[in-house]
Amino acid sequence: MKKEILLAHYPKMNIKRYQDLLGAFYNLENVWQTEFEDLKKLNWRDNTINDFLKWRKDVSEEKILQTLEAEQIRCITRDDDDYPPLLKEIYDPPFCLFVRGNLEKINYPLAIVGPRKYSPYGKQIAQNLAFKLSGAGLTIISGLALGIDGIAHSSALEAGGRTIAVLGCGINKNNVYPDCHKHLSEKIIESGGALISEYPPGTEPDRHTFPERNRIVAGMSLGTLVIEGAEKSGALITAQCALDDGREVFAIPQNITSPNSTGVNKLLKTGCHLTTEAEDIISVLNIPNNLKKIRITSQPVNGQTNDAEQTILSILSQEPIHIDEIVKKSGLPGNAVSGSLALLELSGKIKNLGSMMFVLCA
């Protein structure tokens, strides 16, 4: 068994400690020959060194292999052919990845991220774009979290596409988090995608593992699409990781009164790609024309027009009408009207003529 795989099972191992070991001893095989005094040069605390030496003495390769085989988990390291090539390029790529499913030949990976508590506007856009982009041949990358992550994965599957989930915990069946996405995680694998994590089986999620997970989501992707997100949200952390890696970042324009708008609108102010349709992303990423055409006429599951949208459609015609008049005639709140108009425009049912004037599409 590769020493990287063994080290990944040490509960206190992280990228920094891995780099310390590799830098000091050149070869991970040498790490198994070290004593207390050798490890002192790493400036680790004495209790950490003692803990590591005890773990090294007690760890059982046989038990690790049994667990991996029972859970059908593969381990890949940076020198393996199916290690995600884009992930190798980031500052701190994982030295070991645990994989369930198929990680080979990831076509045009795009991360889609957003909040757990999303708006109806965010949900509709995530469904629409994930569905169309997956249908165009892109691989959708996300974190399997509640909210926009789960919507992105589900919509990609609905389009018959491929999606990869990056977890902040172990990928064994009992550890998949959140629990309500266990069925979704199995569908991802069955559909030719994969679950991946840098954490070994049995690792529980905590507040430290999710930010670390975000760098992998961004790092293995050509670009990151932020659907919604407050200024200090996980989605914005992922976007910042993408920017740090020199990758493209796409953002959806937001209603400025929404609490989930602050982070995304800040991204737009700093020059990220303003995105209103799938073609915006296709163009920036230079996706070849020989991929499947985007299924413009298809709609993702749960993409039906809601009551507010139906009310607005009944008001609109081929004659331009101002948003204030729509608010007055519909009796709906202004923010509900603006959000519904954005969704209707995204779905191709209406057209924004500018100056807040709208018409039905012919």
Protein Blocks (a to p, Z undefined) as FASTA:
>chain_A
ZZklmmmmpmkbcfklmmmmmmmnopaklmmmpcfklmmmnopafklmmmmmmmmmmpcf
klmmmmmmmnopacddfkbmklcfklmmmmblcfbdcdedjfehiehiadddddfbdcfk
lmmmmmmmmmmmmmnopacddehighjllmmmmmmmmnopacddddfbdfbfkloccfkl
mmmmmmmmmnopacddfbdehiacdfklmmmmmmmmmmmpfbdcdfbdcfkbmklmmmmm
mmmnopacddddddfkbmklmmmmmmmmnopacdfbfklmmmmnopafkbccddfkbcce
hiaccfklmmmmmmpcfbdcdfklmmmmnopafklmmmmmmmmmmnopaccebjhiacdd
ZZ
